[in-house]
Amino acid sequence: MPRPPVVITSLLILVAAVVARAPATEPNQRKKRIGLFTPSLPWLFGPYQNQMYQVSLLLRDSEGENYDICWTTFSSNIALPTGEYSIPDVKKFKQSSMGRALPNVTPPGDDLRLDHLTFLGPLDHLSEQGTPASYLNALASEYNLDIILTLFDINRIMPDVPLSVPVVGWVPLHSPHVTKSSLDYWALRSFHGVAALAPSAAIDLESVMGDVPPLAESFRNATDEAANRDAAMTRREADKPIKYAARSVGKVAVEFIPHIIDRHSLIQSAEKATKMLTFMSVAHVDSALDGKKQPPVLDRGQERTLVSGHDRSLFGSSTTSSCDFERGTIDSKTFVVLLQGGNYDGEDRKGWDTSVQAFVQFYNILRDTHAASANNDEECRINVHLHIHSMDSYLIESDANKDADAPAAVFPQGHLHHKRLHETGLPRHAYTIDIAKHAPHVVAAYKRRASVCLHPSKVEGFGMNVLECQALETPVITTKHTAMADYTKLGRSVPSRQSIKTPKNGYEMAMPDVDGIVNALMELYEEHVAMMSGHNGVAARAKRESEVMASNQWIDSTFSSELVGSKFVSLLHRAEIEFQHRSKAKQKVLQDIPTTGGYQLALGYHTPIADWDAPWTLIAPDGLEIKDPTALHRACWRMMMHQSETNVMALPVSSVQGQGMPPMMVKTYLVTGFQNVVSRRISLEGMAMQQAVKPQFLPQGLAVLRDESYDVKDEF
């Protein structure tokens, strides 16, 4: 047998050496178990579920870490019983031990990859009203989770105790700024990492909580007093306990991580549905795309514009002139204004009513112009049409009922499109109202068909519709506020008229400017007319193509799955490091309990607004004097360090003349929430008693209450 050439022999030796030096994979090495916590199951309605599912795939394929990926929800009507389940288990599940049925939940499609997920049933004490940090701790303990990633509105989190495992929140920030007087501040600071969905949000969060809270600075004077009482204690030694306490509260690892926008996939979906819609109704296309061979039994109010084969079809090929305002004819030149999104909010945060007002004004201007040009035998104006695709509140419940129509007693909670548009006097042929849950392909086709997406929300944490419209090369009109200002590249972002704030939400929203929106609609309409002007529209079309190209490059570079995946792996690692730092600092605090920084006094009939970092707030009437502040601060820090769920501590008192309730030590995060509703001390105390969990009494003899009106002194 001939000998192999020298080159090949050398290569074989080199390969053998590399293999010999490669580290062997430990077969029993435990994967890092991560819990993904969202409102619902990955295949049901909602952008949060869809985005978290895509992240689960990225974590599954991550080269940096080996994850065992779990999924859990807080929706009680589709919840599994406590336990761990594979996807075959979930599909076969009939009835939970807690009486919550699953057989009516819409099943996942066969093409959805779910075998990499373990589904976790929620614990018995889960509440849909909010998620305490103590629940996340219990969840981690029950299922041996090493780290948790959440995706839902931040006002759901209640930081009742320090988190016992690293937790990262993928957060839609609804306010332009987070202030210490907000509950959001305390919820966000409880996390070890925050993935901000918008660049402006990441900048703000980094400035507010990218470092430890300034407890050492805030309480420098008190520490100096303690040091002066003991001449042997140096300034540095006096500061150590409070600095460790501040480090145990921690800083937050902040990263800008947007949702994933797959532009090419969206375009393919839109084109597929558009072809089908030219010869089928929307209801039949939905049925076909869902894999159902039978035609739909109910169209549920499907309007004629959503059916092909006539001159008023949004997806037809009418030969009638689109200048006919009286008949509302629709053709390929018609300027279609799309309003699309969720409609399940009593405060109309998505700006449905603002959008309707703006379109009506815009339509009336064009109608008057059309009438004038017709009288002067001038070329008529291109027709316009309003297309509303609304996901109303009662439709969401259909997820738990195999998409069955909602019972008669289930009422909508959002904007009433039919009544509002009727009241405006807008001709019925000028608009389409489509209240239905459609296949994703149809949703994309709607955006692709539109001439402009009108989305002037009062607030957006991300704005999925805004991004998807631009990804489908359709310009948008938004409100220049929070994420919308960051993410409007193709279209117009209209400055708001003013800011508004409601007691219910407690965060700052924008008041969209109807006149500014009308002007933006008119500008984009004129561009549309110019682009439809044959040879004369060359310049207008070239300008739009340039804008679209720049928008496409920006979307591809900013919202790619590869970028999101790499950022998450990095942020999860940073959060684990931060968790370790807090844990070490906590041990230091337990060895040397701080004598300052544990609470802040809030005295008076109307208490001062809680904008401090002290974890506790002492609510009391005027005249309270602390006799032993050192002991009181120590008591507060001990309660925080021992993971106690106690959120209210009363100072015992024999009698308080005319005051009603004794002074109360309340966790500051609760006070910030209460002060969205009330300012009177007695009301705050009443709310604290209603929310009290495992209330306790502080030791006697810590303070004195001087009631000047009675000239008496009560010691307690």
C-alpha positions as semicolon CSV with decimal commas, in nm:
position;residue;x (nm);y (nm);z (nm)
1;M;0,000;0,000;0,000
2;P;0,152;0,337;-0,096
3;R;0,238;0,580;0,182
4;P;0,033;0,902;0,202
5;P;0,201;1,223;0,095
6;V;0,394;1,416;0,359
7;V;0,145;1,708;0,347
8;I;-0,150;1,484;0,422
9;T;0,036;1,305;0,697
10;S;0,124;1,636;0,863
11;L;-0,238;1,750;0,836
12;L;-0,366;1,433;1,002
13;I;-0,120;1,477;1,287
14;L;-0,233;1,841;1,333
15;V;-0,603;1,745;1,337
16;A;-0,535;1,468;1,588
17;A;-0,352;1,714;1,813
18;V;-0,637;1,967;1,799
19;V;-0,895;1,700;1,881
20;A;-0,683;1,577;2,169
21;R;-0,659;1,928;2,315
22;A;-1,030;2,011;2,268
23;P;-1,219;2,012;2,599
24;A;-1,451;1,717;2,634
25;T;-1,819;1,798;2,679
26;E;-1,940;1,681;3,016
27;P;-2,244;1,463;2,948
28;N;-2,399;1,537;3,289
29;Q;-2,330;1,909;3,285
30;R;-2,645;2,090;3,398
31;K;-2,798;2,339;3,160
32;K;-2,877;2,686;3,284
33;R;-3,253;2,689;3,342
34;I;-3,425;3,009;3,227
35;G;-3,792;3,093;3,281
36;L;-3,968;3,307;3,018
37;F;-4,264;3,487;3,179
38;T;-4,529;3,641;2,951
39;P;-4,906;3,710;2,952
40;S;-5,002;3,402;2,751
41;L;-4,895;3,097;2,551
42;P;-4,655;3,145;2,258
43;W;-4,903;3,063;1,981
44;L;-5,188;3,283;2,108
45;F;-5,265;3,647;2,023
46;G;-5,023;3,916;2,129
47;P;-4,691;4,070;2,022
48;Y;-4,534;3,995;2,362
49;Q;-4,588;3,620;2,324
50;N;-4,467;3,628;1,963
51;Q;-4,150;3,817;2,048
52;M;-4,066;3,605;2,352
53;Y;-4,112;3,294;2,139
54;Q;-3,855;3,428;1,891
55;V;-3,616;3,495;2,178
56;S;-3,666;3,136;2,296
57;L;-3,540;3,017;1,957
58;L;-3,239;3,248;1,981
59;L;-3,155;3,116;2,328
60;R;-3,197;2,759;2,208
61;D;-2,944;2,821;1,930
62;S;-2,710;3,035;2,140
63;E;-2,344;2,939;2,117
64;G;-2,247;3,127;2,433
65;E;-2,475;2,945;2,680
66;N;-2,659;2,613;2,702
67;Y;-3,015;2,687;2,819
68;D;-3,299;2,471;2,942
69;I;-3,586;2,698;2,837
70;C;-3,915;2,713;3,029
71;W;-4,233;2,909;2,958
72;T;-4,493;3,031;3,207
73;T;-4,783;3,278;3,198
74;F;-5,007;3,477;3,431
75;S;-5,335;3,439;3,237
76;S;-5,567;3,236;3,460
77;N;-5,817;3,135;3,193
78;I;-5,556;2,937;2,997
79;A;-5,325;2,835;3,279
80;L;-5,191;2,487;3,337
81;P;-5,196;2,338;3,687
82;T;-4,874;2,354;3,884
83;G;-4,622;2,121;3,723
84;E;-4,392;2,078;3,424
85;Y;-4,521;1,983;3,080
86;S;-4,386;1,915;2,733
87;I;-4,580;2,040;2,431
88;P;-4,737;1,692;2,374
89;D;-4,858;1,706;2,736
90;V;-5,010;2,049;2,677
91;K;-5,190;1,937;2,361
92;K;-5,342;1,639;2,540
93;F;-5,438;1,832;2,851
94;K;-5,807;1,831;2,942
95;Q;-5,875;1,977;3,284
96;S;-5,654;2,131;3,546
97;S;-5,660;2,038;3,911
98;M;-5,763;2,397;3,987
99;G;-6,073;2,377;3,772
100;R;-5,935;2,575;3,479
101;A;-6,017;2,408;3,149
102;L;-5,781;2,395;2,851
103;P;-5,970;2,201;2,583
104;N;-6,106;2,519;2,421
105;V;-5,769;2,691;2,387
106;T;-5,674;2,737;2,023
107;P;-5,411;2,468;1,953
108;P;-5,071;2,558;1,806
109;G;-5,004;2,504;1,438
110;D;-4,801;2,203;1,336
111;D;-4,536;2,428;1,180
112;L;-4,461;2,604;1,511
113;R;-4,148;2,463;1,676
114;L;-4,221;2,414;2,046
115;D;-4,030;2,101;2,145
116;H;-3,749;2,310;2,295
117;L;-3,985;2,452;2,560
118;T;-4,093;2,314;2,896
119;F;-4,424;2,466;3,006
120;L;-4,461;2,555;3,374
121;G;-4,797;2,575;3,544
122;P;-4,840;2,886;3,761
123;L;-4,843;2,856;4,137
124;D;-5,168;2,867;4,329
125;H;-5,128;3,223;4,455
126;L;-5,082;3,381;4,110
127;S;-5,290;3,698;4,059
128;E;-5,381;3,857;3,726
129;Q;-5,378;4,197;3,900
130;G;-5,003;4,200;3,953
131;T;-4,689;3,995;3,998
132;P;-4,506;4,040;4,329
133;A;-4,134;3,976;4,336
134;S;-4,211;3,716;4,603
135;Y;-4,409;3,521;4,340
136;L;-4,109;3,520;4,105
137;N;-3,896;3,394;4,394
138;A;-4,146;3,115;4,465
139;L;-4,158;3,028;4,095
140;A;-3,780;3,004;4,080
141;S;-3,774;2,785;4,390
142;E;-4,052;2,552;4,270
143;Y;-3,899;2,492;3,927
144;N;-3,526;2,535;4,003
145;L;-3,492;2,835;3,773
146;D;-3,149;2,995;3,749
147;I;-3,268;3,314;3,581
148;I;-3,598;3,472;3,472
149;L;-3,680;3,690;3,171
150;T;-4,011;3,880;3,176
151;L;-4,200;4,064;2,902
152;F;-4,503;4,269;3,005
153;D;-4,587;4,622;3,118
154;I;-4,369;4,725;3,410
155;N;-4,663;4,841;3,625
156;R;-4,747;4,474;3,675
157;I;-4,439;4,412;3,894
158;M;-4,468;4,474;4,270
159;P;-4,123;4,481;4,434
160;D;-4,238;4,351;4,772
161;V;-3,910;4,168;4,846
162;P;-3,562;4,151;4,689
163;L;-3,543;3,900;4,405
164;S;-3,374;3,571;4,493
165;V;-3,253;3,487;4,139
166;P;-3,131;3,711;3,855
167;V;-3,429;3,866;3,676
168;V;-3,423;4,062;3,350
169;G;-3,721;4,264;3,230
170;W;-3,782;4,330;2,860
171;V;-3,958;4,658;2,917
172;P;-4,184;4,887;2,714
173;L;-4,132;5,223;2,886
174;H;-4,442;5,439;2,851
175;S;-4,309;5,757;3,011
176;P;-4,038;5,977;2,860
177;H;-3,870;5,980;3,201
178;V;-3,873;5,756;3,507
179;T;-3,889;5,950;3,833
180;K;-3,825;5,832;4,186
181;S;-4,180;5,929;4,279
182;S;-4,320;5,661;4,046
183;L;-4,390;5,296;4,115
184;D;-4,212;5,219;3,786
185;Y;-3,886;5,336;3,943
186;W;-3,906;5,081;4,224
187;A;-4,021;4,801;3,996
188;L;-3,737;4,863;3,749
189;R;-3,474;4,898;4,021
190;S;-3,571;4,558;4,161
191;F;-3,454;4,394;3,836
192;H;-3,092;4,298;3,783
193;G;-3,111;4,380;3,413
194;V;-3,347;4,578;3,192
195;A;-3,379;4,544;2,817
196;A;-3,528;4,874;2,703
197;L;-3,736;4,853;2,387
198;A;-3,650;5,202;2,263
199;P;-3,320;5,396;2,249
200;S;-3,458;5,696;2,438
201;A;-3,585;5,463;2,713
202;A;-3,242;5,300;2,748
203;I;-3,074;5,640;2,784
204;D;-3,321;5,752;3,051
205;L;-3,302;5,426;3,247
206;E;-2,922;5,428;3,241
207;S;-2,917;5,781;3,381
208;V;-3,165;5,698;3,658
209;M;-3,058;5,351;3,773
210;G;-2,734;5,266;3,598
211;D;-2,560;5,320;3,931
212;V;-2,638;5,234;4,292
213;P;-2,887;5,466;4,469
214;P;-2,714;5,760;4,641
215;L;-2,799;5,649;4,993
216;A;-2,448;5,736;5,114
217;E;-2,482;6,092;4,984
218;S;-2,842;6,140;5,097
219;F;-2,767;6,035;5,450
220;R;-2,417;6,180;5,485
221;N;-2,524;6,425;5,755
222;A;-2,681;6,157;5,970
223;T;-2,372;5,940;5,933
224;D;-2,150;6,233;6,032
225;E;-2,354;6,279;6,349
226;A;-2,305;5,913;6,436
227;A;-1,934;5,944;6,371
228;N;-1,905;6,254;6,591
229;R;-2,054;6,061;6,880
230;D;-1,773;5,813;6,849
231;A;-1,448;5,997;6,786
232;A;-1,265;5,672;6,711
233;M;-1,483;5,602;6,407
234;T;-1,347;5,751;6,089
235;R;-1,558;5,899;5,814
236;R;-1,477;5,605;5,591
237;E;-1,578;5,348;5,852
238;A;-1,902;5,535;5,920
239;D;-1,992;5,526;5,553
240;K;-1,922;5,157;5,497
241;P;-2,253;5,006;5,619
242;I;-2,473;5,243;5,419
243;K;-2,256;5,195;5,110
244;Y;-2,297;4,821;5,135
245;A;-2,670;4,874;5,181
246;A;-2,683;5,085;4,865
247;R;-2,488;4,817;4,679
248;S;-2,732;4,552;4,800
249;V;-3,015;4,756;4,649
250;G;-2,795;4,759;4,341
251;K;-2,759;4,917;4,006
252;V;-2,937;4,786;3,699
253;A;-2,766;4,655;3,388
254;V;-2,941;4,844;3,105
255;E;-2,931;4,754;2,737
256;F;-3,127;4,876;2,435
257;I;-3,285;4,561;2,289
258;P;-3,577;4,615;2,049
259;H;-3,827;4,361;1,926
260;I;-3,732;4,162;1,617
261;I;-3,855;4,287;1,278
262;D;-3,804;4,038;0,995
263;R;-3,866;4,267;0,698
264;H;-3,823;4,005;0,427
265;S;-4,059;3,761;0,597
266;L;-4,322;4,034;0,638
267;I;-4,304;4,125;0,270
268;Q;-4,338;3,761;0,166
269;S;-4,641;3,716;0,393
270;A;-4,805;4,033;0,263
271;E;-4,750;3,938;-0,102
272;K;-4,890;3,589;-0,049
273;A;-5,209;3,718;0,115
274;T;-5,248;4,002;-0,137
275;K;-5,254;3,757;-0,429
276;M;-5,522;3,552;-0,255
277;L;-5,728;3,860;-0,166
278;T;-5,765;3,958;-0,532
279;F;-6,003;3,665;-0,586
280;M;-6,112;3,563;-0,233
281;S;-6,276;3,742;0,058
282;V;-6,072;3,818;0,368
283;A;-6,271;3,561;0,569
284;H;-6,196;3,287;0,315
285;V;-5,826;3,381;0,299
286;D;-5,806;3,359;0,680
287;S;-5,964;3,015;0,663
288;A;-5,726;2,898;0,391
289;L;-5,415;3,029;0,567
290;D;-5,520;2,867;0,894
291;G;-5,523;2,530;0,720
292;K;-5,901;2,488;0,736
293;K;-6,043;2,323;0,425
294;Q;-6,402;2,427;0,496
295;P;-6,515;2,787;0,430
296;P;-6,587;3,001;0,735
297;V;-6,934;2,967;0,881
298;L;-6,947;3,327;1,003
299;D;-6,790;3,638;0,855
300;R;-6,887;3,839;1,167
301;G;-6,972;4,165;1,003
302;Q;-6,727;4,149;0,713
303;E;-6,784;4,454;0,496
304;R;-6,820;4,455;0,119
305;T;-6,483;4,629;0,073
306;L;-6,318;4,312;0,208
307;V;-6,474;4,098;-0,065
308;S;-6,318;4,090;-0,412
309;G;-6,487;4,128;-0,749
310;H;-6,644;4,475;-0,745
311;D;-6,547;4,843;-0,773
312;R;-6,533;4,905;-0,399
313;S;-6,298;4,622;-0,302
314;L;-5,976;4,721;-0,126
315;F;-5,795;4,441;-0,304
316;G;-5,987;4,439;-0,633
317;S;-5,897;4,575;-0,973
318;S;-6,167;4,832;-1,042
319;T;-6,171;5,008;-1,378
320;T;-6,392;5,288;-1,246
321;S;-6,228;5,624;-1,180
322;S;-6,124;5,667;-0,817
323;C;-6,220;6,034;-0,842
324;D;-6,582;5,949;-0,767
325;F;-6,619;6,077;-0,412
326;E;-6,997;6,027;-0,422
327;R;-6,971;5,650;-0,482
328;G;-6,650;5,594;-0,291
329;T;-6,491;5,391;-0,570
330;I;-6,164;5,219;-0,477
331;D;-5,885;5,130;-0,718
332;S;-5,506;5,096;-0,712
333;K;-5,466;5,476;-0,700
334;T;-5,695;5,527;-0,399
335;F;-5,522;5,684;-0,100
336;V;-5,595;5,427;0,174
337;V;-5,543;5,538;0,535
338;L;-5,500;5,240;0,769
339;L;-5,578;5,248;1,141
340;Q;-5,468;4,916;1,288
341;G;-5,410;4,799;1,642
342;G;-5,550;4,690;1,974
343;N;-5,869;4,852;2,098
344;Y;-5,913;4,732;2,456
345;D;-5,826;5,040;2,658
346;G;-6,085;5,265;2,824
347;E;-5,844;5,560;2,808
348;D;-5,789;5,522;2,432
349;R;-5,410;5,524;2,463
350;K;-5,378;5,421;2,098
351;G;-5,544;5,746;1,987
352;W;-5,835;5,598;1,791
353;D;-6,058;5,901;1,843
354;T;-5,780;6,143;1,750
355;S;-5,720;5,947;1,429
356;V;-6,089;5,952;1,338
357;Q;-6,114;6,327;1,397
358;A;-5,806;6,390;1,183
359;F;-5,927;6,172;0,896
360;V;-6,271;6,335;0,892
361;Q;-6,116;6,681;0,868
362;F;-5,879;6,559;0,598
363;Y;-6,163;6,398;0,402
364;N;-6,381;6,708;0,420
365;I;-6,101;6,929;0,289
366;L;-6,050;6,698;-0,009
367;R;-6,422;6,667;-0,072
368;D;-6,458;7,043;-0,088
369;T;-6,155;7,064;-0,318
370;H;-6,301;6,790;-0,536
371;A;-6,633;6,974;-0,564
372;A;-6,455;7,297;-0,662
373;S;-6,239;7,126;-0,925
374;A;-6,541;6,946;-1,072
375;N;-6,727;7,277;-1,110
376;N;-6,426;7,427;-1,289
377;D;-6,385;7,122;-1,515
378;E;-6,040;7,063;-1,364
379;E;-5,886;6,721;-1,305
380;C;-6,054;6,562;-1,005
381;R;-5,867;6,456;-0,695
382;I;-5,780;6,093;-0,619
383;N;-6,026;5,933;-0,380
384;V;-5,940;5,847;-0,018
385;H;-6,061;5,566;0,205
386;L;-6,029;5,494;0,577
387;H;-5,959;5,131;0,667
388;I;-5,994;5,047;1,037
389;H;-5,866;4,707;1,148
390;S;-5,932;4,682;1,519
391;M;-5,854;4,404;1,767
392;D;-6,126;4,470;2,022
393;S;-6,126;4,351;2,382
394;Y;-6,383;4,074;2,338
395;L;-6,179;3,915;2,059
396;I;-5,889;3,843;2,294
397;E;-6,110;3,616;2,501
398;S;-6,169;3,401;2,192
399;D;-5,819;3,255;2,236
400;A;-5,956;3,052;2,526
401;N;-6,266;2,947;2,328
402;K;-6,125;2,818;1,998
403;D;-6,196;3,151;1,828
404;A;-6,570;3,128;1,896
405;D;-6,764;3,453;1,884
406;A;-6,797;3,623;2,222
407;P;-7,125;3,582;2,415
408;A;-7,375;3,867;2,406
409;A;-7,291;3,974;2,761
410;V;-6,925;4,044;2,675
411;F;-6,903;4,416;2,602
412;P;-6,616;4,604;2,433
413;Q;-6,395;4,826;2,647
414;G;-6,236;5,054;2,387
415;H;-6,333;5,308;2,122
416;L;-6,674;5,251;1,961
417;H;-6,583;5,293;1,593
418;H;-6,930;5,253;1,441
419;K;-7,100;5,509;1,662
420;R;-6,816;5,762;1,654
421;L;-6,784;5,758;1,275
422;H;-7,158;5,785;1,232
423;E;-7,162;6,091;1,458
424;T;-6,895;6,263;1,247
425;G;-7,117;6,256;0,938
426;L;-6,851;6,082;0,730
427;P;-7,020;5,903;0,436
428;R;-7,053;5,531;0,498
429;H;-6,877;5,444;0,174
430;A;-6,567;5,638;0,287
431;Y;-6,461;5,390;0,551
432;T;-6,428;5,019;0,631
433;I;-6,452;4,887;0,986
434;D;-6,297;4,545;1,030
435;I;-6,314;4,414;1,388
436;A;-6,158;4,070;1,359
437;K;-5,850;3,865;1,439
438;H;-5,683;3,779;1,108
439;A;-5,404;3,552;0,995
440;P;-5,065;3,731;1,019
441;H;-5,040;3,725;0,637
442;V;-5,364;3,924;0,609
443;V;-5,251;4,172;0,876
444;A;-4,932;4,230;0,675
445;A;-5,129;4,262;0,350
446;Y;-5,341;4,538;0,507
447;K;-5,027;4,733;0,590
448;R;-4,880;4,674;0,244
449;R;-5,202;4,786;0,072
450;A;-5,225;5,109;0,271
451;S;-5,091;5,440;0,145
452;V;-5,023;5,551;0,501
453;C;-5,053;5,396;0,848
454;L;-5,209;5,645;1,088
455;H;-5,087;5,573;1,439
456;P;-5,084;5,888;1,658
457;S;-5,088;5,713;1,996
458;K;-5,083;5,894;2,326
459;V;-4,809;5,657;2,440
460;E;-4,607;5,367;2,298
461;G;-4,341;5,152;2,460
462;F;-4,233;5,014;2,123
463;G;-4,498;5,047;1,850
464;M;-4,497;4,719;1,658
465;N;-4,748;4,846;1,402
466;V;-4,536;5,153;1,338
467;L;-4,228;4,942;1,264
468;E;-4,408;4,678;1,059
469;C;-4,573;4,938;0,835
470;Q;-4,235;5,092;0,758
471;A;-4,085;4,745;0,703
472;L;-4,358;4,693;0,442
473;E;-4,255;5,025;0,282
474;T;-4,567;5,212;0,393
475;P;-4,512;5,555;0,552
476;V;-4,651;5,623;0,898
477;I;-4,789;5,919;1,090
478;T;-4,715;5,907;1,462
479;T;-4,699;6,128;1,769
480;K;-4,351;6,260;1,844
481;H;-4,335;6,101;2,188
482;T;-4,124;5,824;2,347
483;A;-4,067;5,523;2,117
484;M;-4,270;5,674;1,832
485;A;-4,023;5,962;1,807
486;D;-3,734;5,712;1,799
487;Y;-3,890;5,487;1,538
488;T;-4,051;5,711;1,278
489;K;-3,812;5,714;0,982
490;L;-4,049;5,675;0,686
491;G;-4,334;5,924;0,725
492;R;-4,412;6,201;0,972
493;S;-4,385;6,225;1,350
494;V;-4,616;6,506;1,466
495;P;-4,530;6,702;1,783
496;S;-4,792;6,661;2,055
497;R;-5,012;6,948;2,164
498;Q;-4,944;6,895;2,535
499;S;-4,885;6,621;2,790
500;I;-5,158;6,453;2,993
501;K;-5,153;6,234;3,300
502;T;-5,434;6,029;3,452
503;P;-5,461;5,888;3,805
504;K;-5,526;5,540;3,666
505;N;-5,198;5,499;3,480
506;G;-4,977;5,742;3,669
507;Y;-4,747;5,813;3,377
508;E;-4,715;6,098;3,131
509;M;-4,888;6,062;2,796
510;A;-4,897;6,289;2,492
511;M;-5,205;6,468;2,360
512;P;-5,192;6,415;1,982
513;D;-5,238;6,728;1,769
514;V;-5,533;6,681;1,531
515;D;-5,440;6,980;1,315
516;G;-5,081;6,860;1,287
517;I;-5,201;6,513;1,187
518;V;-5,427;6,661;0,919
519;N;-5,131;6,854;0,778
520;A;-4,921;6,535;0,773
521;L;-5,201;6,347;0,596
522;M;-5,224;6,624;0,338
523;E;-4,847;6,619;0,276
524;L;-4,841;6,243;0,221
525;Y;-5,155;6,262;0,008
526;E;-4,991;6,519;-0,221
527;E;-4,684;6,293;-0,248
528;H;-4,914;6,003;-0,334
529;V;-5,090;6,204;-0,605
530;A;-4,754;6,309;-0,751
531;M;-4,629;5,948;-0,759
532;M;-4,946;5,843;-0,944
533;S;-4,898;6,110;-1,213
534;G;-4,735;5,886;-1,474
535;H;-4,432;6,043;-1,638
536;N;-4,472;6,359;-1,431
537;G;-4,427;6,159;-1,110
538;V;-4,072;6,041;-1,177
539;A;-3,916;6,279;-0,924
540;A;-4,173;6,198;-0,655
541;R;-4,126;5,824;-0,702
542;A;-3,747;5,858;-0,693
543;K;-3,773;6,053;-0,366
544;R;-3,994;5,785;-0,207
545;E;-3,764;5,506;-0,327
546;S;-3,469;5,680;-0,164
547;E;-3,660;5,718;0,163
548;V;-3,769;5,354;0,155
549;M;-3,413;5,236;0,090
550;A;-3,281;5,430;0,389
551;S;-3,564;5,298;0,607
552;N;-3,499;4,939;0,497
553;Q;-3,129;4,964;0,579
554;W;-3,209;5,107;0,921
555;I;-3,463;4,831;1,000
556;D;-3,231;4,551;0,886
557;S;-2,940;4,683;1,094
558;T;-3,138;4,769;1,409
559;F;-3,400;4,496;1,452
560;S;-3,230;4,180;1,325
561;S;-3,269;3,856;1,519
562;E;-2,891;3,810;1,528
563;L;-2,840;4,146;1,699
564;V;-3,123;4,090;1,948
565;G;-2,992;3,742;2,031
566;S;-2,635;3,855;2,096
567;K;-2,753;4,147;2,309
568;F;-2,969;3,920;2,523
569;V;-2,690;3,672;2,589
570;S;-2,472;3,964;2,699
571;L;-2,742;4,123;2,918
572;L;-2,832;3,796;3,089
573;H;-2,466;3,752;3,179
574;R;-2,443;4,108;3,313
575;A;-2,758;4,053;3,521
576;E;-2,607;3,741;3,678
577;I;-2,297;3,938;3,775
578;E;-2,513;4,214;3,925
579;F;-2,706;3,953;4,124
580;Q;-2,379;3,824;4,269
581;H;-2,270;4,176;4,365
582;R;-2,600;4,241;4,545
583;S;-2,581;3,907;4,726
584;K;-2,229;3,976;4,853
585;A;-2,326;4,326;4,965
586;K;-2,629;4,185;5,147
587;Q;-2,402;3,957;5,350
588;K;-2,192;4,259;5,445
589;V;-2,506;4,446;5,553
590;L;-2,618;4,156;5,772
591;Q;-2,278;4,165;5,947
592;D;-2,297;4,541;6,010
593;I;-2,652;4,678;5,994
594;P;-2,658;5,046;5,881
595;T;-2,773;5,307;6,126
596;T;-2,907;5,542;5,857
597;G;-3,091;5,531;5,526
598;G;-3,358;5,277;5,622
599;Y;-3,655;5,513;5,621
600;Q;-3,766;5,867;5,541
601;L;-4,013;6,071;5,745
602;A;-4,335;6,186;5,575
603;L;-4,524;6,413;5,815
604;G;-4,827;6,635;5,789
605;Y;-5,189;6,639;5,679
606;H;-5,074;6,615;5,316
607;T;-4,758;6,407;5,308
608;P;-4,460;6,510;5,093
609;I;-4,425;6,323;4,765
610;A;-4,202;6,019;4,809
611;D;-3,903;6,082;4,582
612;W;-3,635;5,923;4,797
613;D;-3,440;5,597;4,782
614;A;-3,500;5,491;5,141
615;P;-3,685;5,156;5,127
616;W;-3,933;5,254;5,400
617;T;-4,142;5,568;5,457
618;L;-4,268;5,660;5,803
619;I;-4,611;5,821;5,767
620;A;-4,707;6,020;6,075
621;P;-4,878;6,342;6,188
622;D;-4,684;6,659;6,261
623;G;-4,509;6,657;6,595
624;L;-4,343;6,316;6,565
625;E;-3,996;6,302;6,716
626;I;-3,775;5,997;6,678
627;K;-3,608;5,912;7,009
628;D;-3,384;5,637;6,876
629;P;-3,327;5,680;6,501
630;T;-3,040;5,432;6,502
631;A;-3,258;5,147;6,628
632;L;-3,537;5,240;6,387
633;H;-3,306;5,242;6,083
634;R;-3,158;4,911;6,189
635;A;-3,504;4,757;6,222
636;C;-3,593;4,870;5,871
637;W;-3,275;4,729;5,717
638;R;-3,313;4,398;5,899
639;M;-3,664;4,362;5,759
640;M;-3,535;4,430;5,406
641;M;-3,238;4,195;5,429
642;H;-3,440;3,899;5,559
643;Q;-3,669;3,882;5,253
644;S;-3,975;3,954;5,467
645;E;-4,301;4,011;5,279
646;T;-4,408;4,251;5,553
647;N;-4,489;4,583;5,387
648;V;-4,645;4,774;5,679
649;M;-4,512;4,817;6,035
650;A;-4,707;5,011;6,296
651;L;-4,554;5,212;6,578
652;P;-4,755;5,118;6,891
653;V;-4,921;5,411;7,069
654;S;-5,154;5,426;7,368
655;S;-5,360;5,719;7,231
656;V;-5,322;5,968;6,951
657;Q;-5,543;6,270;7,007
658;G;-5,769;6,317;6,704
659;Q;-5,535;6,137;6,466
660;G;-5,729;5,814;6,407
661;M;-5,439;5,582;6,320
662;P;-5,093;5,533;6,466
663;P;-4,784;5,626;6,265
664;M;-4,703;5,361;6,006
665;M;-4,381;5,247;5,845
666;V;-4,475;5,160;5,485
667;K;-4,254;5,032;5,206
668;T;-4,179;5,328;4,981
669;Y;-4,280;5,155;4,659
670;L;-4,635;5,127;4,797
671;V;-4,638;5,494;4,895
672;T;-4,546;5,602;4,540
673;G;-4,838;5,399;4,408
674;F;-5,082;5,535;4,668
675;Q;-4,979;5,893;4,591
676;N;-5,108;5,852;4,235
677;V;-5,451;5,853;4,397
678;V;-5,438;6,037;4,732
679;S;-5,222;6,285;4,924
680;R;-5,387;6,301;5,269
681;R;-5,200;6,114;5,536
682;I;-5,508;5,940;5,677
683;S;-5,599;5,815;5,328
684;L;-5,247;5,684;5,272
685;E;-5,262;5,505;5,606
686;G;-5,600;5,356;5,516
687;M;-5,470;5,227;5,183
688;A;-5,163;5,088;5,359
689;M;-5,382;4,891;5,600
690;Q;-5,583;4,748;5,309
691;Q;-5,264;4,636;5,133
692;A;-5,087;4,516;5,446
693;V;-4,918;4,177;5,415
694;K;-4,799;4,018;5,742
695;P;-4,809;4,354;5,928
696;Q;-4,591;4,387;6,234
697;F;-4,547;4,621;6,531
698;L;-4,218;4,796;6,587
699;P;-4,072;4,798;6,942
700;Q;-4,200;5,052;7,190
701;G;-4,006;5,357;7,300
702;L;-3,863;5,456;6,961
703;A;-4,045;5,790;6,918
704;V;-4,249;6,064;7,080
705;L;-4,557;6,236;6,939
706;R;-4,609;6,594;7,052
707;D;-4,964;6,716;6,994
708;E;-4,934;7,094;7,029
709;S;-5,310;7,151;7,011
710;Y;-5,355;6,949;7,331
711;D;-5,011;7,012;7,483
712;V;-4,968;6,645;7,566
713;K;-4,687;6,395;7,507
714;D;-4,750;6,034;7,406
715;E;-4,461;5,796;7,418
716;F;-4,464;5,478;7,209
